[in-house]
């Protein structure tokens, strides 16, 4: 890719990338060519590696809770710290979303929870002028997100729909809160039932239709209500509407994503 006519140097776009509502992500994502710390994201597709990570996380963070729910929570941290920086970077650079899992490394904290991501290849590919949100995200979904969802589901026994919807919530939140007005939005990824090729869109509809954001619920439960010490999210589809107390600030679109993406959420 380096030297090609459509190559982009991401290092030209990282200064000031995280500001305002996204300022806390500055400690969660780093462009780090040549760095070998953490684990390759491609290694998470290995059954033994993924199983070990999820088991270690459950034992350290939720030893007395449902293992499937802890796997779902692990994935929410992964999506919450990886997807927003990649979308912000692609929007700033007017590029395709960085997608190769072998060029991304994840650092885990002492409880084996995703802590930080490193992008080790500073080169990106410019998006064609006519490229829509699907075209910009296609390779990330095909080469990173889809294989990871399969790996997570196979190792945890959790339906793939749970992971797809958790990723969709983060995409939706990033588009509504982190991207500035006028920047290319990725929200169509969660609004269209079908992909451009006519296949079903696994990211469609993270929320049930509602006339009010105050009564909006997730279409698929993330299962966090089974975790000891973790509050049920106000977007939970299993919680009666009369019991749901919204405490969000203006602009905080999703409590589910906000708990991970907003340090004050």
SULMO-V203469 format. One record per pair of residues at least 4 apart in sequence whose ideal C-beta (glycine too) atoms are under 8 Angstrom apart, sorted by the first residue. I is the first residue (numbers start at 1). J is the second residue. Records with the same first field share a line. If there is no record, write none. Layout:
I: J  J
This chain:
1: 7  121  123  124  125
2: 7  123
3: 7
6: 125  126
7: 123  124  125  126
8: 12  13  93  94  95  123  124  125  126
9: 122  123  124
10: 14  31  89  93  95  98  119  122  123  124
11: 31  122
12: 93
13: 17  89  92  93
14: 31  89
17: 26  85  88  89  92
18: 22  23  24  25  26  29  85  88
19: 23
20: 178
21: 177  178  251  262
22: 84  88  177  178  261
24: 28  262  263
25: 29  81  84  85  88  261
27: 116
28: 81  85  115  116  117
29: 81  82  85  116  117  118  119
30: 35  116  117  118  119
31: 118  119  122
32: 105  118  119  120
33: 120  121  122
34: 120
35: 105  118  120
36: 105
37: 105  107  118
38: 105  106  107  108  116  118
39: 43  44  49  105  106  107  108
40: 44  101  102  104  105
41: 101  102  104  105  106  117  144  148
42: 100  101  102
43: 49
44: 49  50  53  101  106  148  151
45: 49  50  101  147  148  151
46: 50
47: 51  151  154  155
48: 52
49: 53
50: 54  151  152  155
51: 55  155
52: 56
53: 57  74  108  112
54: 58  67  70  71  74  152  155  156
55: 59  67
56: 60  112
57: 61  62  70  71  74  111  112  113
58: 62  63  65  67  70  71
59: 63
60: 110  111  112
61: 70  73  111  112  113
62: 66  69  70  73  227  228  229
64: 228
65: 69  70  226  227  228
66: 70  223  226  227
67: 71  156
68: 72  156  157  158  223  226
69: 73  223  224  225  226  227
70: 74  227
71: 75  152  155  156  158
72: 76  156  158  162  163  166  222  223  224
73: 77  222  224  227  230
74: 78  112  113  114
75: 79  152  163  166
76: 80  166  170  222  224  256  260
77: 81  113  114  260
78: 82  106  114  148
79: 83  166  167  170
80: 84  170  257  260  261
81: 85  114  115  116  117  260
82: 86  104  106  114  117
83: 87  167  170  171  174
84: 88  170  173  174  178  261
85: 89  117
86: 90  97  98  140
87: 91  97  171  174  175  178  179  186
88: 92  174  178  179
89: 93  95  98  119  124
90: 94  95  96  97  98  124  127  136
91: 179  183  184
93: 124  126
94: 126  127  184
95: 124  125  126  127  136
96: 124  125  126  127  131  135  136  138  139  140
97: 136  137  139  140
98: 103  104  119  121  124  140
99: 139  140  142  143  144
100: 104  121  143  144
101: 143  144  147  148
103: 119  120  121
104: 117  118  119  120  144
105: 117  118  120
106: 114  115  116  117  118
107: 114  115  116  117  118
108: 112  113  114  115
109: 113  114  115
127: 131  135  136
128: 135
131: 135  136
132: 136  188  196
133: 137  184  185  186  187  188  189
134: 138  188  189  192  195  196
135: 196
136: 184  186
137: 141  186  189
138: 142
139: 143
140: 144  145
141: 145  146  203
142: 146
143: 147
144: 148
145: 149  167
146: 150  202
147: 151
148: 152  163
149: 153  160  163  164  167  202
150: 154  160
151: 155
152: 156  158  160  163
153: 157  158  159  160  163
158: 162  163  223
159: 220
160: 164  202
161: 165  202  220
162: 166  220  221  222  223
163: 167
164: 168  202  203
165: 169  206  218  219  220  222
166: 170  222  256
167: 171  203
168: 172  189  190  203  204  205  206
169: 173  206  218  235  254  256  257
170: 174  257  260  261
171: 175  186  187  189  190  203
172: 176  187  190  206  207  253  254  257
173: 177  178  253  254  257  258  261
174: 178  179  186  261
175: 179  185  186  187  190
176: 187  251  253  254
177: 251  252  253  261  262
178: 261
179: 183  184  185  186
187: 191
188: 192
189: 201  203
190: 203  204  205  206
191: 204  205
192: 201  204
193: 200  201  204  205
194: 198  199  200  201  204
195: 199  200  201
200: 204
205: 219
206: 218  219  220
207: 216  217  218  219  235
208: 216  217  218  219  237
210: 215  216  217
211: 215
212: 216
213: 253
214: 246
215: 241  244
216: 235
217: 235  236  237  239  241
218: 222  233  235  236  237  256
219: 237
220: 237
221: 225  236  237  238
222: 233  236  256
223: 227
224: 230  232  233  236
225: 230  232  236  238
232: 236  238  239
233: 255  256  259
234: 239  244  245  246  247  255
235: 254  255  256
236: 244
239: 243  244
240: 244
246: 255
248: 252  255  258  265
249: 264
252: 258  262  265
253: 257  258
254: 258
255: 259  265
256: 260
257: 261  262
258: 262  265
259: 265
261: 265
